[in-house]
Amino acid sequence: MIYNTFQSNSHETDPKTSIFLIIILLFCLLIIPAGCSRSNEKESSKSQSLQIKGSDTIVNLVQAWAEEYSKANSSVNIGITGGGSGTGFAALLNSTCDIAMSSRLAEEKEIKIATEKKKVLKEFKIGLDGLVVIVHPENPVSQLTLDQVRDIFMGNKTNWKDFAGNDLKIVILSRESNSGTHMFFKEHVLRRGNKKGKEEFSTRALLMPSSQTIVNELEQNPHAVGYVGMGYINPRLKAVAIAKNAATPFVAPVIENVINDSYPISRPLFLYTNGEPSGIARSFIDYALSANGQIIVRKTDFVPIRKADK
């Protein structure tokens, strides 16, 4: 009965109306998948984004990883921002990045905040670095003991002539306090490895926002002295050889000496995630730790973790 009624009505439908309805139906069939496709594209784009923040020391290394990783993963959009290890941990704990770069271990206060926020800091050791004391090439000083470095950066000695250099006032350049490089140098050089030590940088020290700004200043200032990761060394700077004390040999800050543990100012480098990483974050970290990723570590003047573990 229903079928007969439908037939009856269909015979009464105007041919022009039928054509119009068919056109509308076809348009809907075309537009709906297109809308879904755009929606999927948006979701895909969102899922292919990776934000990495933190240590300026390894910014160049992570950027080099990202460039190579993107060649095989062109749909992945990787954002990399420096600002210091502390900035990276803060961003990770505030869920504004996926991976934090750090040139130091997570501190107790950061672990405490993570616990309060029901997060777990997952650590990945990705390489080693030697911190290098640098001066201008015109500065005749080319070697110092750790105690001499300590005296310079604490302001106990203020003229280069105290170290057989020119009669020039020493200009101290340091990273800002939120930098992992700053913290490591203070703990291992100024405080001689004592975490509870009270020694501080001289109040005359100029606090620089990045390792690159230290490099830029030193390239044009014969008075200055600073410290950076090995990846920032270039021919326009002089790297100072360091001795543990007056009775031990001076050791050049080169990769081989970090590997054999003879260079006295070296440290591990890390990536951190909130819990066990998955998806793109996991894939990116796996690439960083792969044979190809570790080759890039070496090419950017850091020490590959695989080489160090042998």
DRENNUMI-241176 format. One line per 3 residues: their letters; for each residue x, y, z of C-alpha. Coordinates in nm, 4 decimals, decimal comma. Layout:
residues N
A	X/Y/Z; ...
This chain:
residues 310
MIY	0,0000/0,0000/0,0000; 0,2821/0,2321/0,0886; 0,4589/0,1310/-0,2308
NTF	0,1503/0,2146/-0,4422; 0,1135/0,5534/-0,2759; 0,4766/0,6352/-0,3481
QSN	0,4294/0,5334/-0,7117; 0,1265/0,7509/-0,7425; 0,3037/1,0518/-0,5993
SHE	0,6096/0,9965/-0,8123; 0,4025/1,0088/-1,1282; 0,2699/1,3455/-1,0225
TDP	0,6192/1,4956/-0,9614; 0,7225/1,7636/-1,2072; 1,0243/1,6513/-1,4193
KTS	1,2044/1,9829/-1,3530; 1,1633/1,9341/-0,9788; 1,3094/1,5834/-1,0025
IFL	1,6144/1,7087/-1,1877; 1,6596/1,9822/-0,9268; 1,6377/1,7319/-0,6422
III	1,8912/1,5029/-0,8112; 2,1344/1,7945/-0,8519; 2,1009/1,8825/-0,4810
LLF	2,1549/1,5197/-0,3848; 2,4701/1,4927/-0,5966; 2,6027/1,8205/-0,4510
CLL	2,5512/1,6899/-0,0962; 2,7289/1,3676/-0,1791; 3,0279/1,5664/-0,3055
IIP	3,0444/1,8302/-0,0324; 3,0100/1,6002/0,2706; 3,3209/1,3909/0,1948
AGC	3,5117/1,7100/0,1167; 3,4119/1,8520/0,4544; 3,5167/1,5311/0,6262
SRS	3,8443/1,5371/0,4365; 3,9192/1,8918/0,5537; 3,8309/1,7919/0,9085
NEK	4,0633/1,4931/0,8856; 4,3339/1,7138/0,7446; 4,3006/1,9456/1,0425
ESS	4,3160/1,6544/1,2832; 4,6125/1,5081/1,0962; 4,7902/1,8447/1,1000
KSQ	4,7323/1,8752/1,4723; 4,8597/1,5257/1,5407; 5,1733/1,5889/1,3303
SLQ	5,2958/1,8790/1,5433; 5,5899/1,8459/1,7844; 5,7025/2,1218/2,0215
IKG	6,0526/2,1051/2,1730; 6,1832/2,3659/2,4212; 6,4744/2,4193/2,6577
SDT	6,8532/2,4177/2,6674; 7,0322/2,6570/2,4329; 7,3337/2,4269/2,4493
IVN	7,1680/2,1623/2,2341; 6,9350/2,3785/2,0235; 7,1620/2,3467/1,7197
LVQ	7,1894/1,9703/1,7672; 6,8122/1,9238/1,7954; 6,7553/2,1476/1,4925
AWA	6,9972/1,9306/1,2936; 6,8043/1,6211/1,4047; 6,4764/1,7863/1,3063
EEY	6,6022/1,8715/0,9578; 6,7071/1,5136/0,8876; 6,4023/1,3618/1,0565
SKA	6,1695/1,5801/0,8462; 6,3178/1,4474/0,5215; 6,1561/1,1116/0,5945
NSS	5,8567/1,2599/0,7809; 5,7571/1,5610/0,5738; 5,4131/1,5932/0,7350
VNI	5,5625/1,6563/1,0795; 5,5851/2,0206/1,1894; 5,8604/2,0553/1,4525
GIT	5,8919/2,3763/1,6563; 6,2185/2,4248/1,8485; 6,2711/2,7008/2,1060
GGG	6,5653/2,7683/2,3392; 6,5656/2,9749/2,6557; 6,7478/2,7416/2,8935
SGT	6,6922/2,4057/3,0599; 6,4695/2,5613/3,3261; 6,2469/2,7051/3,0538
GFA	6,2183/2,3600/2,8980; 6,1150/2,1924/3,2230; 5,8609/2,4685/3,2945
ALL	5,7082/2,4264/2,9488; 5,6921/2,0475/2,9837; 5,5299/2,0705/3,3274
NST	5,2807/2,3278/3,1950; 5,2022/2,1064/2,8928; 5,3178/2,3691/2,6422
CDI	5,5785/2,1416/2,4842; 5,6155/1,7717/2,4072; 5,9895/1,7375/2,4711
AMS	6,2193/1,9392/2,6990; 6,5878/1,9816/2,6120; 6,8210/1,9908/2,9119
SRL	7,1933/2,0161/2,9765; 7,1434/1,9026/3,3370; 6,9442/1,6526/3,5388
AEE	6,5963/1,7483/3,6543; 6,6138/1,9260/3,9901; 6,4264/1,8196/4,3038
KEI	6,1886/2,1151/4,2779; 6,0980/2,0189/3,9195; 6,0398/1,6574/4,0182
KIA	5,8211/1,7793/4,3063; 5,6111/1,9984/4,0746; 5,5749/1,7046/3,8347
TEK	5,4460/1,4856/4,1192; 5,1997/1,7545/4,2277; 5,0696/1,7767/3,8717
KKV	5,0562/1,3970/3,8425; 5,3246/1,3967/3,5761; 5,6342/1,1792/3,5480
LKE	5,9580/1,3176/3,4029; 6,0998/1,0549/3,1685; 6,4727/1,1039/3,1030
FKI	6,6681/1,0207/2,7849; 7,0466/1,0636/2,7825; 7,1334/1,1618/2,4258
GLD	7,4993/1,2650/2,4363; 7,7844/1,4235/2,6307; 7,9281/1,7734/2,6262
GLV	8,2416/1,9465/2,7460; 8,1988/2,3002/2,8791; 8,4648/2,5209/2,7254
VIV	8,6187/2,8334/2,8772; 8,6623/3,0745/2,5886; 8,8560/3,3979/2,5335
HPE	8,9298/3,6270/2,2412; 9,2064/3,4997/2,0031; 9,4194/3,8069/2,0885
NPV	9,4248/3,7068/2,4546; 9,7618/3,5331/2,5212; 9,6119/3,3199/2,8011
SQL	9,5633/2,9687/2,6639; 9,5554/2,7460/2,9733; 9,4153/2,7683/3,3263
TLD	9,3691/2,5430/3,6267; 9,0194/2,4881/3,7655; 9,1098/2,7027/4,0678
QVR	9,2187/2,9850/3,8384; 8,8933/2,9589/3,6432; 8,7105/2,9676/3,9762
DIF	8,8993/3,2825/4,0840; 8,8136/3,4555/3,7560; 8,4409/3,3830/3,7574
MGN	8,3976/3,4534/4,1291; 8,5773/3,7870/4,0854; 8,8715/3,7028/4,3118
KTN	9,1106/3,7990/4,0305; 9,0127/4,0900/3,8085; 9,3034/4,1489/3,5693
WKD	9,4438/3,9249/3,2964; 9,8014/4,0077/3,4042; 9,7380/3,7831/3,7078
FAG	9,7432/3,4916/3,4609; 10,0395/3,6054/3,2460; 9,8032/3,7922/3,0170
NDL	9,7766/4,1565/2,9141; 9,7146/4,4342/3,1652; 9,3413/4,4395/3,0985
KIV	9,0407/4,4238/3,3280; 8,8578/4,0905/3,2970; 8,5023/4,1074/3,1658
ILS	8,3048/3,8039/3,2891; 8,0290/3,6631/3,0695; 7,7903/3,4047/3,2145
RES	7,4611/3,2431/3,1190; 7,1496/3,3426/3,3125; 7,0516/3,1444/3,6218
NSG	6,7742/2,9448/3,4472; 7,0356/2,7925/3,2170; 7,1514/2,4365/3,2745
THM	7,4959/2,5459/3,1567; 7,5027/2,8155/3,4289; 7,3971/2,5658/3,6970
FFK	7,6475/2,3013/3,5908; 7,9373/2,5473/3,5761; 7,8506/2,6915/3,9174
EHV	7,8173/2,3519/4,0825; 8,1180/2,1803/3,9241; 8,3638/2,4708/3,8977
LRR	8,2735/2,7385/4,1527; 8,1446/2,4957/4,4170; 8,3847/2,2112/4,3298
GNK	8,0995/1,9593/4,3012; 7,9365/2,0503/4,6337; 7,5640/2,0981/4,5688
KGK	7,5244/2,2677/4,9072; 7,8075/2,5128/4,8452; 7,7417/2,8874/4,8697
EEF	7,9890/3,0095/4,6096; 7,8386/3,2376/4,3437; 7,9419/3,4159/4,0270
STR	8,0891/3,7624/4,0698; 7,8320/4,0409/4,0916; 8,0245/4,1991/3,8025
ALL	7,9416/3,9079/3,5728; 7,7288/4,0018/3,2738; 7,4403/3,7545/3,2472
MPS	7,3731/3,6679/2,8833; 7,0435/3,5223/2,7525; 7,2037/3,2530/2,5360
SQT	7,5301/3,0811/2,4536; 7,5281/3,2521/2,1142; 7,5236/3,5979/2,2743
IVN	7,8326/3,5005/2,4763; 8,0018/3,3933/2,1526; 7,9006/3,7155/1,9756
ELE	8,0392/3,9328/2,2559; 8,3644/3,7393/2,2862; 8,4356/3,7574/1,9142
QNP	8,4746/4,1345/1,9498; 8,5939/4,1833/2,3096; 8,9611/4,1017/2,3969
HAV	8,8843/4,1625/2,7685; 8,6128/3,9018/2,7978; 8,5945/3,5435/2,9173
GYV	8,2953/3,3106/2,9034; 8,1910/2,9465/2,8887; 7,9826/2,7561/2,6339
GMG	7,9130/2,4034/2,5153; 8,1579/2,2518/2,2680; 7,9093/2,2938/1,9844
YIN	7,9594/2,6721/1,9916; 8,3349/2,6773/1,9318; 8,4495/2,8457/1,6106
PRL	8,7804/2,9797/1,4637; 8,7019/3,3325/1,5922; 8,7347/3,2139/1,9538
KAV	9,0134/3,0589/2,1602; 8,9296/2,7529/2,3691; 9,1334/2,7393/2,6919
AIA	9,2996/2,4126/2,8014; 9,2064/2,3187/3,1595; 9,3980/2,1335/3,4340
KNA	9,2306/1,9820/3,7408; 9,5049/2,1347/3,9541; 9,8601/2,2678/3,9304
ATP	10,0064/1,9168/3,9480; 9,8100/1,7713/3,6543; 9,8457/1,8298/3,2785
FVA	9,6400/2,0833/3,0869; 9,3768/1,9115/2,8741; 9,2275/2,0562/2,5548
PVI	8,8471/2,0663/2,5291; 8,8071/1,8259/2,2382; 8,5716/1,5326/2,1828
ENV	8,8342/1,2626/2,2364; 8,9196/1,4032/2,5795; 8,5556/1,4069/2,6844
IND	8,5207/1,0452/2,5709; 8,8238/0,9314/2,7698; 8,7133/1,1412/3,0695
SYP	9,0384/1,3386/3,0877; 8,8751/1,6781/3,0283; 8,7619/1,8032/3,3713
ISR	8,4456/1,9977/3,2777; 8,2081/1,7595/3,1015; 7,8420/1,6618/3,1442
PLF	7,5591/1,4519/3,0022; 7,2844/1,5971/2,7803; 6,9172/1,4995/2,7986
LYT	6,5738/1,5038/2,6451; 6,2760/1,4782/2,8821; 5,9128/1,3859/2,8231
NGE	5,6035/1,3633/3,0408; 5,5897/0,9887/3,1002; 5,6694/0,7289/2,8369
PSG	5,6542/0,9073/2,4994; 5,4387/0,7854/2,2136; 5,3650/0,8792/1,8544
IAR	5,5875/1,1457/1,7010; 5,7682/1,2227/2,0266; 5,8703/0,8572/2,0589
SFI	5,9708/0,8416/1,6931; 6,1826/1,1579/1,7205; 6,3664/1,0384/2,0325
DYA	6,4277/0,6997/1,8709; 6,5838/0,8829/1,5765; 6,8034/1,0917/1,8112
LSA	6,9357/0,7719/1,9687; 6,9752/0,5861/1,6391; 7,3076/0,5385/1,4598
NGQ	7,2240/0,8233/1,2195; 7,1120/1,0489/1,5033; 7,4354/0,9868/1,6922
IIV	7,6398/1,0671/1,3814; 7,4753/1,4114/1,3919; 7,5754/1,4407/1,7596
RKT	7,9367/1,4013/1,6524; 7,9003/1,6364/1,3532; 7,7712/1,9131/1,5826
DFV	8,0775/1,8747/1,8089; 7,9143/1,6857/2,0920; 8,0040/1,3365/2,2089
PIR	7,7824/1,0469/2,0887; 7,6406/0,8437/2,3746; 7,7070/0,5180/2,1888
KAD	8,0737/0,6071/2,1517; 8,0929/0,7010/2,5186; 7,9330/0,3745/2,6274
K	8,1819/0,1527/2,4472
